[in-house]
Amino acid sequence: MTEYLNKTTFLPAIQREYVWNTDAIEKLFDSIMCEYPISTFLFWKIREENRNQWTAYEFIRDFNTDNPHNKEANLAGVSHDIYLVLDGQQRLTSLLIGLKGSYKYFYYRWHKTKLYINLLTSPIPPENAQDLTYEFKFKPDNKADQKNSNPQYWYLVGDILNFEEAEDAKKSIKTDLANFTEDQRDIANSNIGKLFSRIHIARTLNYYEEKSQNYDKVVEAFIRANTGGIKLGYSDILLSTATAKWNKLNAREEIHAFTDEINSIGSGYSFEKDFVLKGCLYLTENLPIQYKVQNFTRDNLAKIEDNWEITKSCIEKAVKLVSKFGFNDKNLVSKGALLPIALYIKLLNKKNFIESTASTDVLNQLSIQRWLTISLLKNAFGSSSDSTLKVVQDVIKDQTDYSVFPFEEINKKLNIESFFNDTEIEQLLSVNYGTKYSFLLLSLLYPDRDWKDNKYHEDHIFPKSEFTTSKLKQRGYDEKRIEEYKKCYNALPNLQLLTDSENLQKNACEFDEWLVSRDSNYRSRHSIPDLESYDFDHFTSFIQGRMEQIKSKLQQITIGHKVGNLEIAG
């Protein structure tokens, strides 16, 4: 097989680099000598007319731990189909190193070694399955190891390729074995005969050939084949592809560093590299937005690299803007919704827009907030998010005046209303604690909160621990009242946002006791209705009163925003 490597068989850019150490290579050759299966290989056949569409890399023959990177293959003179290895890179590279190459590593000093086999070692199965049956070892030369008291005759494994017949290989060592015993010569001849057979004759390699020219299908096959260890996903594949094809920047380092950077904004987010890669497609002019391997061609990746600094700046500004308005990792239920905001910021091209306190800029920022809120709560970026993103992208690009974020035009194209009707509000009021939209809905009730410097927790106003059936029965409630209480205690009207210190202080305190210890603005701040009593017996009255308070706030949010003396009409 090794004769085909770097001639007709190469590595795709989606492959990771070679990572095996000398122990792993020695075990591979021992498995071959023992006729153990070394698993199946997966090859991707690239037709001649398609070979230049994707970067191919050579297998490493002489491995150096100080420079483990594969060299890009020059396919300019290739006039035939080629094969790219989707599964089996580590094993094939190990075969190439063991038979034709070397392994250089640093241990106190640099060692350049080649693979040898001690032909005088009897193949006795070891007690430990991890140990070798045959004695393979990477060595700088064929000299005997001084610390090894066993009989030694180290044969360079790659020399077996010099012979077409096993008998010729045996004759080549006859003189060297003259001073050993007859039993030792028999062992050596038996071992070199097996080595010849395993390398030249035995059908050691089994492989599957993928002939599809559909790159996404190939990537799916690659992901399925590489399920050992940390499972690869599409973002890993695309990131490897970008890393291989960017000319000036290291895509892996850039994208990882930027993902960490935006995750540290505000109270912290959990953006992943696939969000950034999607943003690269979305914010680069004239690129398809579908998250597919075939869209990450050499030409498209060159455009993405040229636009990288702008992409970073616009995504970062979008995250900072929504963070300023209280959108955090808990209530930003669809992170893809930030990409249209980043695109708008790019086209607006206004310096210091995010930090601006000018009245027109504040109004425009609030337009963005309003659109994002409604879009998230109406699940505009659901199962067909690519279609939604494309629609929004087209609307934003079609604007002739970028001074105002076009939320009305976007919503019209998405066929969603720019407000919540009564039915939708009733549904929102039934949202339960800890669910997808609960934190988002609660955050809308606190428009004046300092989201930058505080962390907030969802909290049950009337303590959750008091709503068990046994405790409700102890209060003397009948079945009907118990059912009514249990129906309401976990829903939005019994939830509030508290800082982590407030939440710890409140613990499971009865609400009427907690309320009297609060400041004069507490009821207004938390949308608490005006009641004669806030004890547990008045829970249903509390729920009804707070539902009305929340309804009013949700209606005001969708009718208009007000900050200071600035207001956006609906």
C-alpha positions in Angstrom: 0.0 0.0 0.0 2.8 2.4 0.8 3.9 2.6 -2.8 0.6 4.5 -3.6 1.0 7.1 -0.8 1.9 10.6 -2.1 1.5 9.3 -5.7 -2.2 8.5 -6.1 -3.3 8.6 -2.4 -3.2 11.8 -0.3 -4.9 13.4 2.7 -7.8 15.9 2.6 -7.5 19.2 4.5 -10.3 18.0 6.9 -7.9 15.5 8.4 -6.2 16.3 11.7 -2.4 16.0 11.9 -0.4 12.9 12.7 -0.3 12.2 16.4 0.9 8.7 17.0 4.1 8.0 19.0 6.7 5.3 18.5 4.9 2.9 20.8 1.7 3.1 18.8 3.7 2.4 15.5 5.5 -0.6 17.1 2.1 -2.0 18.2 0.7 -1.6 14.7 3.5 -3.7 13.2 3.3 -6.2 16.0 -0.5 -6.6 15.1 0.4 -7.1 11.5 3.0 -9.8 12.3 0.4 -11.5 14.5 -2.2 -11.3 11.7 -4.5 -9.3 13.9 -7.0 -7.1 12.0 -6.0 -3.5 11.9 -9.5 -2.2 11.0 -11.0 -0.9 7.8 -9.8 2.1 5.8 -12.0 4.6 4.2 -10.9 6.2 0.9 -12.6 9.0 -1.0 -12.2 8.7 -4.8 -11.8 12.2 -6.4 -12.4 12.3 -10.1 -9.7 13.9 -12.2 -11.9 16.9 -13.1 -12.5 17.7 -9.4 -9.1 17.2 -8.0 -8.1 20.9 -8.0 -11.2 22.0 -6.1 -9.9 20.8 -2.7 -6.5 21.0 -1.1 -4.6 17.7 -0.7 -1.7 17.0 1.6 1.1 14.5 1.6 1.6 11.8 4.1 4.6 12.4 6.4 7.4 9.9 5.7 10.1 11.3 7.9 8.2 12.5 11.0 9.7 15.3 13.2 7.9 16.1 16.5 9.3 19.7 16.2 7.5 20.1 12.8 4.5 17.7 12.6 2.7 19.6 9.8 1.8 17.9 6.5 3.1 19.4 3.3 0.6 20.5 0.7 0.6 18.1 -2.3 1.4 19.4 -5.8 -1.2 17.9 -8.0 -0.3 20.1 -11.1 1.0 17.2 -13.1 -1.5 14.6 -12.0 -3.7 13.5 -14.8 -5.8 10.7 -13.2 -8.2 10.2 -10.4 -6.8 10.4 -6.9 -7.8 9.1 -3.5 -8.1 11.0 -0.2 -8.0 9.1 3.0 -11.0 9.8 5.3 -10.2 7.1 7.9 -6.8 5.5 8.4 -4.4 8.4 8.3 -2.6 7.5 11.5 -2.2 3.8 10.5 -1.1 4.6 6.9 1.4 7.2 8.0 2.7 4.8 10.6 3.2 2.2 7.9 5.1 4.7 5.7 7.3 5.8 8.6 8.0 2.2 9.7 8.8 0.9 6.2 10.3 3.9 4.4 10.9 6.7 6.8 12.0 7.8 10.3 10.8 9.2 13.5 12.7 12.2 15.1 11.9 13.2 18.7 13.6 15.1 21.5 14.5 13.4 24.8 17.4 15.3 26.4 18.7 15.6 22.9 17.3 15.0 19.4 17.0 11.3 18.3 16.4 10.3 14.7 15.3 6.7 14.7 14.0 4.0 12.4 12.0 0.9 13.0 13.8 -2.3 13.7 12.8 -5.8 14.7 14.9 -8.1 16.8 14.8 -11.3 14.7 16.1 -13.4 17.6 13.0 -12.9 19.8 10.7 -15.9 19.9 7.1 -15.0 19.2 5.6 -16.0 22.6 2.3 -14.4 23.4 2.7 -12.0 26.3 0.7 -12.2 29.6 -0.2 -8.6 29.2 -2.3 -7.9 26.0 -0.7 -4.5 25.8 2.8 -5.9 25.4 4.3 -7.0 22.1 4.6 -10.5 20.8 7.5 -9.6 18.6 10.2 -7.1 19.5 9.8 -4.0 17.4 11.7 -0.9 18.4 12.6 2.5 17.0 16.4 2.8 17.2 19.1 5.1 15.8 21.0 2.1 14.4 21.1 -1.7 14.5 23.6 -2.0 17.4 22.7 -4.2 20.3 21.1 -2.5 23.4 23.5 -2.7 26.3 20.7 -2.9 28.8 19.1 -5.9 27.0 20.5 -9.2 28.1 18.5 -11.2 25.6 20.0 -12.4 22.2 19.8 -9.5 19.7 19.9 -9.1 16.0 18.2 -5.9 14.9 16.9 -5.9 11.4 15.8 -2.7 9.7 12.1 -3.4 8.9 12.2 -1.3 5.7 14.9 -3.5 4.2 12.2 -6.2 3.6 11.0 -4.1 0.7 14.3 -4.9 -1.2 13.4 -8.5 -1.9 10.9 -10.2 -4.2 11.2 -13.6 -2.5 11.4 -14.6 1.2 14.4 -16.9 0.5 16.3 -13.9 -0.8 15.6 -12.0 2.4 16.8 -15.0 4.4 20.0 -15.2 2.4 20.7 -11.5 3.1 21.1 -12.2 6.8 22.9 -15.5 6.6 26.4 -14.2 7.1 25.3 -12.0 10.0 23.8 -15.0 11.8 26.8 -17.2 11.5 27.9 -16.7 15.1 24.5 -17.5 16.6 23.2 -20.9 17.6 21.2 -23.1 15.3 18.0 -22.5 17.3 18.6 -18.7 17.1 19.2 -18.9 13.4 15.9 -20.8 13.0 14.0 -18.2 15.0 15.5 -15.4 12.9 14.8 -17.1 9.6 11.2 -17.8 10.7 10.7 -14.2 11.8 12.1 -12.7 8.6 10.0 -15.1 6.6 6.8 -14.0 8.4 7.8 -10.3 8.0 8.2 -10.8 4.2 4.8 -12.6 4.1 2.9 -10.0 6.1 4.3 -7.1 4.1 4.4 -8.5 0.6 1.7 -11.3 0.5 -0.9 -11.1 3.2 -4.1 -9.0 2.6 -3.7 -6.9 5.6 -5.6 -3.9 4.5 -9.4 -3.8 4.0 -10.9 -0.6 2.7 -14.1 1.0 1.6 -14.2 3.4 -1.3 -16.5 6.4 -1.2 -17.1 7.6 -4.8 -19.6 10.4 -4.2 -18.5 13.8 -5.3 -20.9 15.4 -2.8 -18.7 16.9 -0.2 -21.3 17.1 2.6 -21.9 13.4 2.2 -18.2 12.7 2.3 -17.9 14.8 5.5 -20.7 12.9 7.1 -18.8 9.6 6.3 -15.7 11.2 7.8 -17.5 12.2 11.0 -19.0 8.7 11.4 -15.7 7.0 10.8 -13.9 9.2 13.3 -16.0 8.5 16.4 -13.2 7.4 18.6 -12.0 9.8 21.3 -13.5 13.3 20.9 -16.2 13.1 18.2 -15.7 15.5 15.3 -18.5 17.8 14.1 -19.0 19.9 11.0 -17.4 22.9 12.7 -14.2 20.9 13.3 -14.1 19.8 9.6 -14.8 23.3 8.3 -12.2 24.8 10.7 -9.6 22.3 9.5 -10.5 23.3 5.9 -10.2 27.0 6.7 -6.9 26.5 8.5 -5.5 24.6 5.4 -6.6 27.3 2.9 -6.1 30.7 4.6 -2.9 32.3 3.3 -2.0 35.0 5.9 -3.7 34.0 9.1 -4.1 30.8 11.1 -7.8 30.2 11.0 -7.8 27.8 13.9 -6.0 30.2 16.2 -8.0 33.2 15.0 -11.5 31.6 15.3 -10.8 29.9 18.7 -9.4 33.2 20.1 -12.3 35.2 18.8 -14.9 32.7 20.2 -13.3 33.0 23.6 -13.3 36.8 23.3 -17.0 37.2 22.6 -17.8 34.6 25.3 -16.2 36.9 27.9 -18.5 39.8 27.1 -20.9 40.9 29.8 -21.9 38.1 32.2 -20.6 35.5 29.7 -21.9 33.5 26.7 -21.5 30.1 25.3 -20.9 30.8 21.6 -19.3 28.0 19.7 -16.9 28.1 16.7 -19.7 27.1 14.3 -21.5 30.4 15.2 -18.4 32.3 14.1 -18.0 30.2 11.0 -21.6 30.8 10.1 -21.0 34.5 10.7 -18.1 34.4 8.2 -20.4 33.2 5.5 -23.2 35.6 6.5 -21.1 38.8 6.7 -18.9 38.2 3.6 -20.2 39.7 0.4 -21.8 37.3 -2.2 -21.3 34.1 -0.3 -24.0 31.4 0.3 -25.0 31.2 3.9 -25.7 27.4 4.1 -23.3 25.7 6.6 -22.0 23.2 4.1 -18.5 22.0 3.3 -19.0 22.8 -0.4 -19.4 26.5 0.4 -15.9 26.6 2.0 -14.0 26.4 -1.3 -10.6 27.9 -1.8 -12.0 31.1 -3.4 -14.7 31.5 -0.7 -12.2 31.0 2.1 -9.9 33.6 0.5 -12.9 36.1 0.6 -13.6 35.2 4.2 -10.0 35.7 5.2 -9.9 39.1 3.5 -13.1 40.1 5.4 -12.1 38.6 8.7 -11.3 41.7 10.6 -14.7 43.3 9.6 -16.5 40.1 10.5 -14.9 40.0 14.0 -15.7 43.7 14.6 -19.4 43.5 13.6 -20.1 40.3 15.6 -18.4 41.7 18.6 -20.4 44.9 18.4 -23.6 42.9 18.0 -22.9 40.9 21.1 -22.0 44.0 23.1 -25.2 45.7 22.1 -27.5 42.9 23.1 -25.5 42.4 26.3 -26.2 46.1 27.1 -29.9 45.4 26.8 -29.9 42.4 29.1 -29.6 39.5 26.7 -27.3 36.9 28.2 -26.6 33.3 27.8 -29.8 32.3 29.5 -32.2 34.4 27.5 -30.5 34.5 24.1 -32.4 31.4 23.0 -31.3 31.6 19.3 -27.8 32.9 18.9 -28.1 33.0 15.1 -30.5 36.0 15.5 -27.4 38.1 16.2 -26.1 37.7 12.7 -28.6 40.1 11.1 -27.8 42.6 13.8 -24.1 42.2 13.0 -24.8 42.6 9.3 -26.8 45.8 9.9 -23.9 47.2 12.0 -21.6 46.4 9.1 -23.7 48.3 6.6 -24.5 51.1 8.9 -20.8 51.7 9.2 -21.1 54.2 12.0 -18.2 54.7 14.4 -19.0 54.3 18.1 -22.7 53.3 17.3 -22.8 50.8 20.2 -21.5 53.4 22.8 -23.4 56.3 21.4 -25.9 58.2 23.6 -27.2 60.4 20.8 -31.0 60.4 20.6 -31.2 59.0 17.1 -28.7 56.2 17.9 -30.5 55.3 21.1 -33.8 55.0 19.2 -32.1 52.9 16.6 -30.6 50.6 19.2 -34.0 50.2 20.8 -35.5 49.3 17.5 -32.9 46.5 17.3 -33.8 45.4 20.8 -37.5 45.4 20.0 -37.0 43.3 16.9 -34.7 40.8 18.6 -37.1 40.4 21.5 -40.1 39.7 19.3 -38.2 37.4 17.0 -37.0 35.3 19.8 -40.3 35.0 21.6 -42.1 34.2 18.3 -39.4 31.6 17.5 -38.6 33.2 14.1 -35.3 31.4 14.0 -36.6 27.9 14.4 -36.1 24.8 12.3 -35.6 26.7 9.0 -33.1 29.2 10.4 -31.1 29.4 7.1 -34.2 30.4 5.2 -35.0 33.0 7.8 -31.4 34.4 7.9 -31.4 34.7 4.1 -34.8 36.6 4.1 -33.5 39.0 6.8 -30.2 39.4 4.9 -32.0 40.4 1.7 -34.2 42.9 3.5 -31.3 44.6 5.2 -29.2 44.7 2.1 -32.1 46.2 0.1 -32.3 49.3 2.3 -31.3 52.5 0.7 -31.1 54.3 4.1 -29.4 52.4 6.9 -30.0 55.1 9.6 -33.0 53.1 11.0 -33.0 49.3 11.6 -35.8 47.9 9.3 -37.6 45.8 11.9 -41.1 46.4 10.4 -39.9 45.4 6.9 -38.1 42.3 8.3 -41.2 41.1 10.3 -43.4 41.7 7.3 -41.2 39.5 5.1 -41.1 36.8 7.9 -44.9 37.1 8.2 -44.8 37.8 11.9 -46.6 40.7 13.7 -44.5 43.3 15.4 -46.6 42.9 18.6 -48.1 40.2 20.8 -51.8 39.6 20.4 -53.9 38.5 23.4 -53.6 34.8 22.5 -49.8 35.0 22.4 -49.7 36.9 25.7 -51.8 34.2 27.4 -49.4 31.6 26.1 -46.4 33.6 27.3 -48.0 33.8 30.8 -48.1 30.0 31.0 -44.3 29.6 30.4 -42.9 27.6 33.3 -39.8 28.0 35.5 -36.5 27.0 33.9 -37.8 26.5 30.4 -36.5 27.9 27.1 -38.2 31.3 27.3 -38.7 31.9 31.0 -35.5 33.9 31.7 -36.0 35.9 28.5 -39.6 36.8 29.5 -38.6 37.7 33.0 -35.8 39.9 31.7 -38.3 42.0 29.7 -40.0 42.9 33.0 -36.8 44.6 34.2 -35.9 47.2 31.6 -33.9 49.3 34.0 -31.7 46.5 35.3 -27.9 46.8 35.4 -27.2 43.7 33.3 -23.5 44.5 32.9 -22.3 44.1 36.5 -24.8 41.6 38.0 -25.8 38.0 37.6 -29.5 37.2 38.0 -31.3 34.0 39.1 -34.8 32.9 38.4 -36.7 32.7 41.7 -40.1 31.6 42.9 -41.8 34.5 44.6 -43.8 32.2 46.8 -41.3 29.5 47.6 -41.4 26.3 45.5 -40.8 24.1 48.5 -44.3 25.1 49.9 -46.2 23.6 47.0 -45.9 19.9 47.8 -49.2 18.1 48.2 -48.4 17.2 51.8 -47.6 20.8 52.8 -50.7 22.1 51.1 -52.9 19.6 52.9 -51.3 20.7 56.2 -52.6 24.1 55.5 -56.1 22.7 55.4 -56.6 23.2 51.6 -59.1 20.9 49.8 -58.3 19.0 46.6 -59.6 21.7 44.3 -57.5 24.5 45.9 -54.4 22.2 46.0 -54.8 21.6 42.2 -55.2 25.3 41.6 -52.1 26.2 43.6 -50.0 23.5 42.0 -51.1 24.6 38.5 -49.8 28.2 39.1 -46.8 28.1 41.3 -44.2 27.2 38.6 -45.5 29.6 35.9 -44.3 33.1 35.0 -46.6 35.1 37.4 -44.8 33.5 40.4 -41.3 34.1 39.0 -38.9 37.0 39.4 -35.3 37.8 38.8 -33.0 38.3 41.8 -29.3 38.9 42.1 -27.3 36.0 43.3 -26.9 37.7 46.7 -30.6 38.5 47.0 -31.6 35.0 46.0 -29.3 33.5 48.7 -30.7 35.9 51.3 -34.3 35.1 50.4 -33.8 31.4 50.4 -37.3 29.8 51.1 -38.6 32.7 53.1 -42.4 33.2 53.1 -43.2 36.0 50.7 -45.2 38.2 53.1 -42.2 38.1 55.5 -39.8 38.8 52.7 -41.8 41.7 51.3 -41.9 43.7 54.5 -38.1 43.6 54.7 -37.7 45.1 51.2 -37.2 48.7 50.0 -40.1 51.0 49.0 -39.5 50.4 45.3 -39.5 46.6 45.5 -43.1 46.1 44.4 -42.8 48.4 41.4 -39.5 46.9 40.4 -40.9 43.3 40.5 -44.4 44.1 39.1 -46.0 43.1 42.4 -49.8 43.9 42.5 -51.4 46.0 45.2 -53.1 43.5 47.6 -54.5 43.7 51.1 -52.4 40.7 52.1 -49.5 38.7 50.7 -49.8 35.6 52.9 -50.0 32.1 51.4 -53.8 32.0 51.6 -54.0 34.9 49.0 -51.7 33.1 46.5 -54.4 32.9 43.8 -55.3 36.6 44.2 -51.6 37.4 43.9 -51.3 35.3 40.7 -54.3 37.1 39.1 -53.0 40.5 40.0 -49.5 39.8 38.8 -50.8 38.4 35.5 -52.4 41.7 34.8 -49.2 43.6 35.7 -47.2 41.4 33.3 -49.8 41.6 30.5 -49.6 45.4 30.7 -45.8 45.3 30.5 -45.8 42.9 27.6 -48.3 45.1 25.7 -46.1 48.2 26.4 -43.0 46.4 25.2 -44.6 45.7 21.8 -46.4 49.0 21.6 -43.3 51.0 22.2 -40.0 51.5 24.1 -39.3 54.3 26.4 -35.9 55.3 27.8 -35.8 58.7 29.6 -37.7 61.1 27.3 -37.1 59.0 24.1 -39.9 56.8 22.9 -40.4 54.5 19.9 -44.0 54.3 18.8 -45.4 51.0 17.7 
